[in-house]
Amino acid sequence: MSSSVAGPDCCGGLGNIDFRQADLYVMTRLLGYVDISDPRFVAAVLAITFNPLFWNVVARWEQKTRKLSRAFRSPYLACYSLGCAILLLNFLRSHCFTQAMLSQPKMESLDNPVAYCVGLALLGVGTVFVLSSFFALGFTGTFLGDYFGILKEARVTTFPFNLLDNPMYWGSTANYLGWAIMPFTAEIYRQKASQSHKRS
C-alpha cells in the first residue's frame, strides 16, 4: 500500500502488528498508580471531559444561531456570561483534579525534591503561558469571543503566540502536569512529617 500524500506505508500498516507480542509491563505498572474506581477520579475525568465539550458546543451553537447574543441583547454580555460559566467550570475541574490527585496511590519515585522542583517549574512556565495568553487576547479573545462575532483587528502574534500556536492549552497542560507531580511529593512529605511527629 502506498499513499501519494504520506509516502509509502511502512510494514503494511497497523494491520500487520501482533499486539499479543507487545510488552505491557510499563502500562501495567503505570495503571497500578491509578484507582479508576475512586469516585474522585471519576469526577475529575468527567469534569476534564465535560468542560471543553460544553464550551465548544455552546460557542458553535452561538455562532450558528446567535441565540445567546439575542437572549442577552448583546454579543459582549453573552460572551462575558459564557466566560464566567467557563471560569466556574474550571474552578470545579481544578477542585475535582486536586481531590483525585490527593486520593490516588502515590508514586514513590516522585518522593524527592527534584520532582517537587520539576512540578514547581512546570507550574511556573504554565502560569506564564496562561496569563500572558489571557493578557494578549483579553477576556473576549480568551473566552470564545470570535464565535460571538467579537473579533480582534488582527491575529495576535506577540508573546506567547510568537512561540506556540496554542500557548493557553500548553500552559494549562503544564499546570496540570506540575500540579500532578507536586501533590504526590507534598502528600508524601506530609505523611513523613506526621509519622515522625507520632514517634516523638
Buried (B, 14 or more C-beta within 10 A) or exposed (E): EEEEEEEEEEEEEEEEEEEEEEEEEEEEEEEEBEBEEBEBBBBBBEBBEEBEEBBEEBBEEBBEEBEBBEEBEBBBBBBBBBBEBBEEBBEBBBBBBBBBBBBBEBBEEBBEEEBBEBBBEBBEBBBBBBEBBBEBBEBBBBBBBBBBBBEEEEEBEEBBBEEBEEBBBBBBBBBBBBBBBBBBBBBBEEEEEEEEEEEE
